[in-house]
C-alpha cells in the first residue's frame, strides 16, 4: 500500500491470537462499512465509501517469451497482461527524474583503446571532458538488479507493433548476459542483473504528453494493486517502463529517465517506507528504433545501479556538477558499440579514467555470461550428447530421446543446425531414454553408431554419403552380446577399415567385438570375446587407438584403482586371464575416465576424484605411468565427485578438458607444451551455462583452432558453445 494524502490504517487478522481471528473477521464484515479488506494488508480504513467499491479485474497469465540462449528459473520469469483500470492515481513521495539527452554515436576516432579484460575486451572512449571525477556522495547503490519489464500502452498489444516486445526482451537478456556491466563493480554493484518478469498494461495509454510523475504514479499504482511486487530493503527491484511511439515526454529533450518513489506499507504496529526504483524508456519508432531503445535502456541501467535515488539520496555522481540532472556515469558519455549485436552506450569508469564499454571477445568462448546457444531438441534433462566431426566443416550430434529413439542434428560450415526449433531427426531404434550412443567417423563419408539395448544386445546403425541411415524405421541391427541394459559402449576406428567395440559385462569382464571391411562382426550370435578383468558390472571403458596397430583400454575398478589393458598388432590383449594392470589412483568406483592420445607416443588420462578435484596421469613411450603408486596429480577444480569429463587434443601440444560443476556451469582447464595446467589451485575457468549439476559434456576439436562443446540442459534442450583462435 502506498502513502496517500490521507493514509489508510490497516490491521491484519494475523496480528490477533489464532482463536480470535474468525470472530474478528466476522465483526469486521458486519459492522465496519468504512473499511476495505486486502488479502495482503488486512482491514484498512478509507476516507469514504467510494474508495471501498471493488474494481473488476481480469488477469491473464502468459509465459514470458525467453530468449533462446538462457535457462531461466521458471519461478522468476513471469508475464502478465492486465487492465489499466487497476491503476489508481494517488499522491506519492516523488523524486525528480534524471534524464538523458537523445543519444548519438561518436565517430570511430572517439575510440582511445581496446584492451583485454577477463572474458572480453574493454573499449575506452574520449567522450568525457578532461578532469572528470566521480565520487560517492553516501547514497545507496543497487547490488544484484532484478529487472521488471513493463510495456505500457495499447500499441504493445497490436499484432504488429513498431518494435516487437519479444525483441526488446531478447536484447535485454543479451545485454545482461554479456560483459557490459562488469565495470560497475568498482562502484559497489555486483555487475550482475536478471529479468524478474514482464507485465503488459495494454488497454490504456500513458498521458500525452507525460512526465516523470505520471510514470512514478503509474508504477506505484501497480504496486498498490499487487500487480508488481512491493519494494523491499532486502532486494533490488528495478521497474523499466517501455513507452509506445505516440506519446511524448512533456519537458522534452530526453529519451528516458530513471528515478525513485517512496512506497509506504501501513500494517498494525508496523510501517515500511521503501523506495521503488524505476525508469521509463522512450520509443522513437521508425528505422533504428530498437537500437535507440537498447541504448537508452543500457544508459538507465548503469545509472540506476550506481545512483538509484538520484538527487533524493545521491550516490556516485560527478564532482563538481553544475546540472543536477546530468551528473551520473552515463551522462558524461555518448559513444555506442554493440555487445553480441545489441547496441549499448558507454559509461564512465573511474578506475580507467574514461568512458568504457566492456564487450565480448569474439575469439573467446561464445557461451560466456550464460550465453550458450540452444540448438533445439526435447530430451531427458542432462542426457549424454555424442559429438563427431567427420571433417573440419561438419559436426554431427546424437542423443537418445524420451521415447527411446535415437535423434540426430548436423551442422555444415555456412549452414545452420538442422535440429533448430526442435527439428532433430529421429533415426529409429528403441532403447533406454538417455542411454549413451557411441559414434565414430571412420572416414569423412562414413558414420557408425552403437548402443546397448534394453535386452542387453549391442545394436548398430550406419550412414554413408549418398545413403540414408540403415537403422531408420527401427531397423537397427543386432550384433550380439548379453550385457547390462543400457551399458555404455566404446568404439574406436583405428583405420578406415577397422572398428573395435568394448563393453563391461554383467560379470565384470570386459568384452570386445571387431569388424574389418569385407568381414562381418566377430561378436555375432553372442560371441563377443572376453578379454578379462573383474570390474563393476557395466562400468564405462575408455578406449583409444594411438596408432593403427595399437589399442589401449582403461577402466576404474570397484576398489577405485584405474586399470589398463593394451593390444598391439601380432600380440594378444595384455589383460586376458584377468591380468589387467593396476596403474594407481583412489577414485569413486566405476568413475568414467577420459583418455586422449595426443601423439602416437603419448597418452593422457583424466578422472574426477572423491574430493571433487580432477586428477591426471600420463604415459610417454619409454617411460612408466606417472600415477603409479597412487601418485595421480591433482590439477584442481571443485566438482561433484565422479563427474564425467570431456578431453580433447586439438594439437599434439594442446589439451583441453571440460566438466559441468555442481552449480551447473561448465568449466575448462587447458595445457600447452611448456606450460602447466591453467586450472591448478582450483582455478578452472567458468565458461557459463546453467545446466544440471554434473551433466556430461561432449567436446570436439574439428580443427586445431576450433573447439565445440555440447550439453543437454535442464529444460531438455541441447546447448552449444564454441571457441575459435
Secondary structure, 3 states (H helix, E strand, C coil): CCCCCCCCCEECHHHCCHHHHHHHHHHHHHHCCCEEEECCCEEEECCCHHHHCCCCCCEEEECCCCCCCCCCCCCCCEEEEECHHHCCCCCCEECCCEEEECCCCCCHHHEEEEEEECCEEEEEECCCCCCCCEEECCCCCCCCEEEEEEEECHHHHCCCCCCCHHHHHHHHHHHHCCHHHHHHHHHCCCCCEEEEEEEEECCCCCCCCECHHHHHHHHHHHHHCCCCCCCECCEEEEEEEECCCCCCECCCCEEEEEEEEEEEEEECCEEEEEEEEEEEECCCCCCCHHHHHHHHHHHHHHHHHHCCCHHHCCCEEECCCCCHHHCCCCCCCCCEEEECCEEEECEEECCCCEEEEEEECCCCCCCCCCCCEECCCCCCCCCCCEEEEEECCEEEEEEECCCCCEEEEEEECCCCCCCCCCCCEECCCCCCCCCCCEEEEEECCEEEEEEECCCCCEEEEEEECCCCCCCCCCCCEECCCCCCCCCCCEEEEEECCEEEEEEECCCCCEEEEEEECCCCCCCCCCCCEECCCCCCCCCCCEEEEEECCEEEEEEECCCCCEEEEEEECCCCCCCCCCCCEECCCCCCCCCCCEEEEEECCEEEEEEECCCCCEEEEEEECCCCCCCCCCCCEECCCCCCCCCCCEEEEEECCEEEEEEECCCCCEEEEEEECCCCCCCCCCCCEECCCCCCCCCCCEEEEEECCEEEEEEECCCCCEEEEEEEC
